[in-house]
Amino acid sequence: VKQETGLACLAFSSTDSRSIIGNVQQQNWRIVFDVANSQIGFAQEQCAAPA
């Protein structure tokens, strides 16, 4: 896989149990689940003020 700045690859697969995306990977991202339309959306967001 060719690595590029600002590019990420995320794959999803079905499972019989629950899956969790780690809290570090979710930091500063808004993740929106549109169940009715079977879609998922991602947007960068500054979630915390600088320390």
CHARMM internal coordinates of N, CA and C (Angstrom, degrees):
IC EDIT
DIST 1 N 1 CA 1.4443
DIST 1 CA 1 C 1.5146
ANGL 1 N 1 CA 1 C 108.66
DIST 1 C 2 N 1.3223
ANGL 1 CA 1 C 2 N 116.25
DIHE 1 N 1 CA 1 C 2 N 125.96
DIST 2 N 2 CA 1.4570
ANGL 1 C 2 N 2 CA 121.38
DIHE 1 CA 1 C 2 N 2 CA 178.19
DIST 2 CA 2 C 1.5272
ANGL 2 N 2 CA 2 C 109.36
DIHE 1 C 2 N 2 CA 2 C -75.65
DIST 2 C 3 N 1.3280
ANGL 2 CA 2 C 3 N 117.01
DIHE 2 N 2 CA 2 C 3 N 128.15
DIST 3 N 3 CA 1.4571
ANGL 2 C 3 N 3 CA 121.46
DIHE 2 CA 2 C 3 N 3 CA 179.92
DIST 3 CA 3 C 1.5178
ANGL 3 N 3 CA 3 C 110.23
DIHE 2 C 3 N 3 CA 3 C -92.06
DIST 3 C 4 N 1.3362
ANGL 3 CA 3 C 4 N 116.09
DIHE 3 N 3 CA 3 C 4 N 134.31
DIST 4 N 4 CA 1.4555
ANGL 3 C 4 N 4 CA 121.95
DIHE 3 CA 3 C 4 N 4 CA 176.90
DIST 4 CA 4 C 1.5160
ANGL 4 N 4 CA 4 C 109.18
DIHE 3 C 4 N 4 CA 4 C -136.29
DIST 4 C 5 N 1.3227
ANGL 4 CA 4 C 5 N 116.82
DIHE 4 N 4 CA 4 C 5 N 144.92
DIST 5 N 5 CA 1.4495
ANGL 4 C 5 N 5 CA 121.27
DIHE 4 CA 4 C 5 N 5 CA 176.85
DIST 5 CA 5 C 1.5182
ANGL 5 N 5 CA 5 C 109.67
DIHE 4 C 5 N 5 CA 5 C -64.25
DIST 5 C 6 N 1.3318
ANGL 5 CA 5 C 6 N 116.21
DIHE 5 N 5 CA 5 C 6 N 133.16
DIST 6 N 6 CA 1.4599
ANGL 5 C 6 N 6 CA 120.76
DIHE 5 CA 5 C 6 N 6 CA 177.38
DIST 6 CA 6 C 1.5152
ANGL 6 N 6 CA 6 C 114.18
DIHE 5 C 6 N 6 CA 6 C 82.28
DIST 6 C 7 N 1.3166
ANGL 6 CA 6 C 7 N 117.72
DIHE 6 N 6 CA 6 C 7 N 6.11
DIST 7 N 7 CA 1.4571
ANGL 6 C 7 N 7 CA 121.02
DIHE 6 CA 6 C 7 N 7 CA -179.12
DIST 7 CA 7 C 1.5177
ANGL 7 N 7 CA 7 C 108.97
DIHE 6 C 7 N 7 CA 7 C -118.05
DIST 7 C 8 N 1.3170
ANGL 7 CA 7 C 8 N 116.19
DIHE 7 N 7 CA 7 C 8 N 132.91
DIST 8 N 8 CA 1.4641
ANGL 7 C 8 N 8 CA 120.77
DIHE 7 CA 7 C 8 N 8 CA 178.38
DIST 8 CA 8 C 1.5170
ANGL 8 N 8 CA 8 C 109.54
DIHE 7 C 8 N 8 CA 8 C -133.89
DIST 8 C 9 N 1.3003
ANGL 8 CA 8 C 9 N 115.86
DIHE 8 N 8 CA 8 C 9 N 149.45
DIST 9 N 9 CA 1.4564
ANGL 8 C 9 N 9 CA 121.66
DIHE 8 CA 8 C 9 N 9 CA 177.47
DIST 9 CA 9 C 1.5211
ANGL 9 N 9 CA 9 C 107.77
DIHE 8 C 9 N 9 CA 9 C -119.05
DIST 9 C 10 N 1.3051
ANGL 9 CA 9 C 10 N 117.00
DIHE 9 N 9 CA 9 C 10 N 129.04
DIST 10 N 10 CA 1.4522
ANGL 9 C 10 N 10 CA 121.97
DIHE 9 CA 9 C 10 N 10 CA -179.75
DIST 10 CA 10 C 1.5172
ANGL 10 N 10 CA 10 C 108.21
DIHE 9 C 10 N 10 CA 10 C -133.88
DIST 10 C 11 N 1.3089
ANGL 10 CA 10 C 11 N 116.99
DIHE 10 N 10 CA 10 C 11 N 124.54
DIST 11 N 11 CA 1.4664
ANGL 10 C 11 N 11 CA 121.06
DIHE 10 CA 10 C 11 N 11 CA -178.64
DIST 11 CA 11 C 1.5211
ANGL 11 N 11 CA 11 C 110.20
DIHE 10 C 11 N 11 CA 11 C -113.22
DIST 11 C 12 N 1.3153
ANGL 11 CA 11 C 12 N 115.93
DIHE 11 N 11 CA 11 C 12 N 145.76
DIST 12 N 12 CA 1.4575
ANGL 11 C 12 N 12 CA 122.06
DIHE 11 CA 11 C 12 N 12 CA 177.44
DIST 12 CA 12 C 1.5155
ANGL 12 N 12 CA 12 C 108.76
DIHE 11 C 12 N 12 CA 12 C -121.57
DIST 12 C 13 N 1.3150
ANGL 12 CA 12 C 13 N 115.69
DIHE 12 N 12 CA 12 C 13 N 146.85
DIST 13 N 13 CA 1.4552
ANGL 12 C 13 N 13 CA 121.07
DIHE 12 CA 12 C 13 N 13 CA 177.99
DIST 13 CA 13 C 1.5213
ANGL 13 N 13 CA 13 C 108.52
DIHE 12 C 13 N 13 CA 13 C -145.27
DIST 13 C 14 N 1.3080
ANGL 13 CA 13 C 14 N 117.19
DIHE 13 N 13 CA 13 C 14 N 150.26
DIST 14 N 14 CA 1.4600
ANGL 13 C 14 N 14 CA 120.25
DIHE 13 CA 13 C 14 N 14 CA 179.57
DIST 14 CA 14 C 1.5298
ANGL 14 N 14 CA 14 C 110.00
DIHE 13 C 14 N 14 CA 14 C -71.62
DIST 14 C 15 N 1.3319
ANGL 14 CA 14 C 15 N 115.06
DIHE 14 N 14 CA 14 C 15 N 153.53
DIST 15 N 15 CA 1.4539
ANGL 14 C 15 N 15 CA 121.74
DIHE 14 CA 14 C 15 N 15 CA 179.35
DIST 15 CA 15 C 1.5215
ANGL 15 N 15 CA 15 C 108.87
DIHE 14 C 15 N 15 CA 15 C -151.59
DIST 15 C 16 N 1.3045
ANGL 15 CA 15 C 16 N 116.35
DIHE 15 N 15 CA 15 C 16 N 158.40
DIST 16 N 16 CA 1.4614
ANGL 15 C 16 N 16 CA 120.71
DIHE 15 CA 15 C 16 N 16 CA 177.54
DIST 16 CA 16 C 1.5213
ANGL 16 N 16 CA 16 C 112.17
DIHE 15 C 16 N 16 CA 16 C -86.08
DIST 16 C 17 N 1.3236
ANGL 16 CA 16 C 17 N 117.25
DIHE 16 N 16 CA 16 C 17 N -7.72
DIST 17 N 17 CA 1.4605
ANGL 16 C 17 N 17 CA 121.07
DIHE 16 CA 16 C 17 N 17 CA 179.85
DIST 17 CA 17 C 1.5238
ANGL 17 N 17 CA 17 C 109.62
DIHE 16 C 17 N 17 CA 17 C -125.13
DIST 17 C 18 N 1.3143
ANGL 17 CA 17 C 18 N 116.53
DIHE 17 N 17 CA 17 C 18 N 176.40
DIST 18 N 18 CA 1.4612
ANGL 17 C 18 N 18 CA 121.27
DIHE 17 CA 17 C 18 N 18 CA -179.45
DIST 18 CA 18 C 1.5246
ANGL 18 N 18 CA 18 C 110.89
DIHE 17 C 18 N 18 CA 18 C -74.30
DIST 18 C 19 N 1.3143
ANGL 18 CA 18 C 19 N 115.07
DIHE 18 N 18 CA 18 C 19 N 147.07
DIST 19 N 19 CA 1.4632
ANGL 18 C 19 N 19 CA 121.47
DIHE 18 CA 18 C 19 N 19 CA 175.91
DIST 19 CA 19 C 1.5206
ANGL 19 N 19 CA 19 C 108.47
DIHE 18 C 19 N 19 CA 19 C -121.13
DIST 19 C 20 N 1.3140
ANGL 19 CA 19 C 20 N 116.47
DIHE 19 N 19 CA 19 C 20 N 147.39
DIST 20 N 20 CA 1.4592
ANGL 19 C 20 N 20 CA 121.11
DIHE 19 CA 19 C 20 N 20 CA -178.46
DIST 20 CA 20 C 1.5231
ANGL 20 N 20 CA 20 C 109.01
DIHE 19 C 20 N 20 CA 20 C -129.63
DIST 20 C 21 N 1.3342
ANGL 20 CA 20 C 21 N 116.73
DIHE 20 N 20 CA 20 C 21 N 128.33
DIST 21 N 21 CA 1.4604
ANGL 20 C 21 N 21 CA 121.49
DIHE 20 CA 20 C 21 N 21 CA 170.41
DIST 21 CA 21 C 1.5223
ANGL 21 N 21 CA 21 C 105.30
DIHE 20 C 21 N 21 CA 21 C -85.74
DIST 21 C 22 N 1.3095
ANGL 21 CA 21 C 22 N 118.60
DIHE 21 N 21 CA 21 C 22 N 126.33
DIST 22 N 22 CA 1.4558
ANGL 21 C 22 N 22 CA 123.05
DIHE 21 CA 21 C 22 N 22 CA -173.82
DIST 22 CA 22 C 1.5218
ANGL 22 N 22 CA 22 C 114.24
DIHE 21 C 22 N 22 CA 22 C -57.00
DIST 22 C 23 N 1.3375
ANGL 22 CA 22 C 23 N 115.29
DIHE 22 N 22 CA 22 C 23 N 150.74
DIST 23 N 23 CA 1.4597
ANGL 22 C 23 N 23 CA 120.65
DIHE 22 CA 22 C 23 N 23 CA -177.00
DIST 23 CA 23 C 1.5224
ANGL 23 N 23 CA 23 C 112.53
DIHE 22 C 23 N 23 CA 23 C -64.30
DIST 23 C 24 N 1.3257
ANGL 23 CA 23 C 24 N 118.91
DIHE 23 N 23 CA 23 C 24 N -28.72
DIST 24 N 24 CA 1.4623
ANGL 23 C 24 N 24 CA 120.66
DIHE 23 CA 23 C 24 N 24 CA 178.63
DIST 24 CA 24 C 1.5246
ANGL 24 N 24 CA 24 C 109.80
DIHE 23 C 24 N 24 CA 24 C -67.92
DIST 24 C 25 N 1.3303
ANGL 24 CA 24 C 25 N 117.01
DIHE 24 N 24 CA 24 C 25 N -40.98
DIST 25 N 25 CA 1.4558
ANGL 24 C 25 N 25 CA 121.28
DIHE 24 CA 24 C 25 N 25 CA 179.83
DIST 25 CA 25 C 1.5282
ANGL 25 N 25 CA 25 C 111.46
DIHE 24 C 25 N 25 CA 25 C -67.83
DIST 25 C 26 N 1.3291
ANGL 25 CA 25 C 26 N 117.98
DIHE 25 N 25 CA 25 C 26 N -24.90
DIST 26 N 26 CA 1.4616
ANGL 25 C 26 N 26 CA 121.57
DIHE 25 CA 25 C 26 N 26 CA -177.57
DIST 26 CA 26 C 1.5303
ANGL 26 N 26 CA 26 C 113.13
DIHE 25 C 26 N 26 CA 26 C -88.60
DIST 26 C 27 N 1.3219
ANGL 26 CA 26 C 27 N 118.61
DIHE 26 N 26 CA 26 C 27 N -11.07
DIST 27 N 27 CA 1.4577
ANGL 26 C 27 N 27 CA 120.77
DIHE 26 CA 26 C 27 N 27 CA -175.65
DIST 27 CA 27 C 1.5220
ANGL 27 N 27 CA 27 C 111.01
DIHE 26 C 27 N 27 CA 27 C -61.36
DIST 27 C 28 N 1.3365
ANGL 27 CA 27 C 28 N 115.54
DIHE 27 N 27 CA 27 C 28 N 133.07
DIST 28 N 28 CA 1.4644
ANGL 27 C 28 N 28 CA 124.83
DIHE 27 CA 27 C 28 N 28 CA 178.90
DIST 28 CA 28 C 1.5246
ANGL 28 N 28 CA 28 C 113.38
DIHE 27 C 28 N 28 CA 28 C 63.54
DIST 28 C 29 N 1.3184
ANGL 28 CA 28 C 29 N 116.27
DIHE 28 N 28 CA 28 C 29 N 28.91
DIST 29 N 29 CA 1.4599
ANGL 28 C 29 N 29 CA 122.69
DIHE 28 CA 28 C 29 N 29 CA 174.41
DIST 29 CA 29 C 1.5188
ANGL 29 N 29 CA 29 C 109.63
DIHE 28 C 29 N 29 CA 29 C -129.54
DIST 29 C 30 N 1.3131
ANGL 29 CA 29 C 30 N 117.23
DIHE 29 N 29 CA 29 C 30 N 135.19
DIST 30 N 30 CA 1.4644
ANGL 29 C 30 N 30 CA 121.98
DIHE 29 CA 29 C 30 N 30 CA 170.26
DIST 30 CA 30 C 1.5254
ANGL 30 N 30 CA 30 C 106.08
DIHE 29 C 30 N 30 CA 30 C -95.63
DIST 30 C 31 N 1.3214
ANGL 30 CA 30 C 31 N 115.37
DIHE 30 N 30 CA 30 C 31 N 124.25
DIST 31 N 31 CA 1.4630
ANGL 30 C 31 N 31 CA 121.39
DIHE 30 CA 30 C 31 N 31 CA 179.98
DIST 31 CA 31 C 1.5216
ANGL 31 N 31 CA 31 C 107.41
DIHE 30 C 31 N 31 CA 31 C -114.66
DIST 31 C 32 N 1.3238
ANGL 31 CA 31 C 32 N 115.83
DIHE 31 N 31 CA 31 C 32 N 122.49
DIST 32 N 32 CA 1.4631
ANGL 31 C 32 N 32 CA 121.91
DIHE 31 CA 31 C 32 N 32 CA -176.15
DIST 32 CA 32 C 1.5250
ANGL 32 N 32 CA 32 C 108.80
DIHE 31 C 32 N 32 CA 32 C -115.68
DIST 32 C 33 N 1.3261
ANGL 32 CA 32 C 33 N 115.83
DIHE 32 N 32 CA 32 C 33 N 127.36
DIST 33 N 33 CA 1.4603
ANGL 32 C 33 N 33 CA 121.88
DIHE 32 CA 32 C 33 N 33 CA 178.21
DIST 33 CA 33 C 1.5201
ANGL 33 N 33 CA 33 C 108.77
DIHE 32 C 33 N 33 CA 33 C -106.39
DIST 33 C 34 N 1.3140
ANGL 33 CA 33 C 34 N 117.58
DIHE 33 N 33 CA 33 C 34 N 116.79
DIST 34 N 34 CA 1.4651
ANGL 33 C 34 N 34 CA 123.73
DIHE 33 CA 33 C 34 N 34 CA 177.09
DIST 34 CA 34 C 1.5282
ANGL 34 N 34 CA 34 C 107.06
DIHE 33 C 34 N 34 CA 34 C -104.15
DIST 34 C 35 N 1.3279
ANGL 34 CA 34 C 35 N 115.30
DIHE 34 N 34 CA 34 C 35 N 87.38
DIST 35 N 35 CA 1.4612
ANGL 34 C 35 N 35 CA 120.76
DIHE 34 CA 34 C 35 N 35 CA -175.27
DIST 35 CA 35 C 1.5190
ANGL 35 N 35 CA 35 C 111.07
DIHE 34 C 35 N 35 CA 35 C -65.00
DIST 35 C 36 N 1.3258
ANGL 35 CA 35 C 36 N 117.29
DIHE 35 N 35 CA 35 C 36 N -41.06
DIST 36 N 36 CA 1.4663
ANGL 35 C 36 N 36 CA 121.34
DIHE 35 CA 35 C 36 N 36 CA -177.44
DIST 36 CA 36 C 1.5237
ANGL 36 N 36 CA 36 C 112.25
DIHE 35 C 36 N 36 CA 36 C -58.73
DIST 36 C 37 N 1.3471
ANGL 36 CA 36 C 37 N 117.10
DIHE 36 N 36 CA 36 C 37 N -35.93
DIST 37 N 37 CA 1.4655
ANGL 36 C 37 N 37 CA 121.58
DIHE 36 CA 36 C 37 N 37 CA -178.21
DIST 37 CA 37 C 1.5280
ANGL 37 N 37 CA 37 C 113.09
DIHE 36 C 37 N 37 CA 37 C -106.48
DIST 37 C 38 N 1.3294
ANGL 37 CA 37 C 38 N 117.11
DIHE 37 N 37 CA 37 C 38 N 8.57
DIST 38 N 38 CA 1.4743
ANGL 37 C 38 N 38 CA 122.81
DIHE 37 CA 37 C 38 N 38 CA 179.18
DIST 38 CA 38 C 1.5260
ANGL 38 N 38 CA 38 C 112.00
DIHE 37 C 38 N 38 CA 38 C 52.92
DIST 38 C 39 N 1.3554
ANGL 38 CA 38 C 39 N 115.99
DIHE 38 N 38 CA 38 C 39 N 49.14
DIST 39 N 39 CA 1.4630
ANGL 38 C 39 N 39 CA 120.84
DIHE 38 CA 38 C 39 N 39 CA 179.90
DIST 39 CA 39 C 1.5187
ANGL 39 N 39 CA 39 C 110.05
DIHE 38 C 39 N 39 CA 39 C -130.73
DIST 39 C 40 N 1.3234
ANGL 39 CA 39 C 40 N 114.79
DIHE 39 N 39 CA 39 C 40 N 156.90
DIST 40 N 40 CA 1.4529
ANGL 39 C 40 N 40 CA 121.88
DIHE 39 CA 39 C 40 N 40 CA 174.88
DIST 40 CA 40 C 1.5259
ANGL 40 N 40 CA 40 C 107.17
DIHE 39 C 40 N 40 CA 40 C -132.26
DIST 40 C 41 N 1.3314
ANGL 40 CA 40 C 41 N 116.95
DIHE 40 N 40 CA 40 C 41 N 140.86
DIST 41 N 41 CA 1.4577
ANGL 40 C 41 N 41 CA 120.51
DIHE 40 CA 40 C 41 N 41 CA -178.83
DIST 41 CA 41 C 1.5179
ANGL 41 N 41 CA 41 C 110.92
DIHE 40 C 41 N 41 CA 41 C -128.62
DIST 41 C 42 N 1.3392
ANGL 41 CA 41 C 42 N 116.02
DIHE 41 N 41 CA 41 C 42 N 149.41
DIST 42 N 42 CA 1.4569
ANGL 41 C 42 N 42 CA 122.74
DIHE 41 CA 41 C 42 N 42 CA 179.94
DIST 42 CA 42 C 1.5226
ANGL 42 N 42 CA 42 C 108.74
DIHE 41 C 42 N 42 CA 42 C -129.56
DIST 42 C 43 N 1.3327
ANGL 42 CA 42 C 43 N 116.91
DIHE 42 N 42 CA 42 C 43 N 138.60
DIST 43 N 43 CA 1.4597
ANGL 42 C 43 N 43 CA 121.50
DIHE 42 CA 42 C 43 N 43 CA 174.66
DIST 43 CA 43 C 1.5231
ANGL 43 N 43 CA 43 C 108.36
DIHE 42 C 43 N 43 CA 43 C -146.54
DIST 43 C 44 N 1.3281
ANGL 43 CA 43 C 44 N 116.97
DIHE 43 N 43 CA 43 C 44 N 136.24
DIST 44 N 44 CA 1.4603
ANGL 43 C 44 N 44 CA 119.83
DIHE 43 CA 43 C 44 N 44 CA 176.40
DIST 44 CA 44 C 1.5154
ANGL 44 N 44 CA 44 C 109.03
DIHE 43 C 44 N 44 CA 44 C -68.67
DIST 44 C 45 N 1.3371
ANGL 44 CA 44 C 45 N 115.91
DIHE 44 N 44 CA 44 C 45 N 140.85
DIST 45 N 45 CA 1.4573
ANGL 44 C 45 N 45 CA 121.41
DIHE 44 CA 44 C 45 N 45 CA -178.73
DIST 45 CA 45 C 1.5199
ANGL 45 N 45 CA 45 C 108.30
DIHE 44 C 45 N 45 CA 45 C -152.24
DIST 45 C 46 N 1.3195
ANGL 45 CA 45 C 46 N 117.07
DIHE 45 N 45 CA 45 C 46 N 135.42
DIST 46 N 46 CA 1.4595
ANGL 45 C 46 N 46 CA 121.09
DIHE 45 CA 45 C 46 N 46 CA 176.03
DIST 46 CA 46 C 1.5217
ANGL 46 N 46 CA 46 C 107.64
DIHE 45 C 46 N 46 CA 46 C -80.17
DIST 46 C 47 N 1.3163
ANGL 46 CA 46 C 47 N 117.20
DIHE 46 N 46 CA 46 C 47 N 104.70
DIST 47 N 47 CA 1.4688
ANGL 46 C 47 N 47 CA 122.16
DIHE 46 CA 46 C 47 N 47 CA -172.19
DIST 47 CA 47 C 1.5214
ANGL 47 N 47 CA 47 C 113.58
DIHE 46 C 47 N 47 CA 47 C -87.09
DIST 47 C 48 N 1.3034
ANGL 47 CA 47 C 48 N 118.58
DIHE 47 N 47 CA 47 C 48 N -21.00
DIST 48 N 48 CA 1.4579
ANGL 47 C 48 N 48 CA 120.75
DIHE 47 CA 47 C 48 N 48 CA -177.43
DIST 48 CA 48 C 1.5229
ANGL 48 N 48 CA 48 C 109.75
DIHE 47 C 48 N 48 CA 48 C -137.07
DIST 48 C 49 N 1.3199
ANGL 48 CA 48 C 49 N 114.94
DIHE 48 N 48 CA 48 C 49 N 147.03
DIST 49 N 49 CA 1.4623
ANGL 48 C 49 N 49 CA 120.22
DIHE 48 CA 48 C 49 N 49 CA 177.05
DIST 49 CA 49 C 1.5289
ANGL 49 N 49 CA 49 C 109.00
DIHE 48 C 49 N 49 CA 49 C -70.88
DIST 49 C 50 N 1.3325
ANGL 49 CA 49 C 50 N 118.05
DIHE 49 N 49 CA 49 C 50 N 146.81
DIST 50 N 50 CA 1.4705
ANGL 49 C 50 N 50 CA 120.40
DIHE 49 CA 49 C 50 N 50 CA 177.68
DIST 50 CA 50 C 1.5206
ANGL 50 N 50 CA 50 C 111.03
DIHE 49 C 50 N 50 CA 50 C -58.58
DIST 50 C 51 N 1.3156
ANGL 50 CA 50 C 51 N 116.45
DIHE 50 N 50 CA 50 C 51 N 143.59
DIST 51 N 51 CA 1.4731
ANGL 50 C 51 N 51 CA 121.24
DIHE 50 CA 50 C 51 N 51 CA -178.87
DIST 51 CA 51 C 1.5046
ANGL 51 N 51 CA 51 C 110.85
DIHE 50 C 51 N 51 CA 51 C -79.91
END
COOR INIT
IC SEED 1 N 1 CA 1 C
IC BUILD
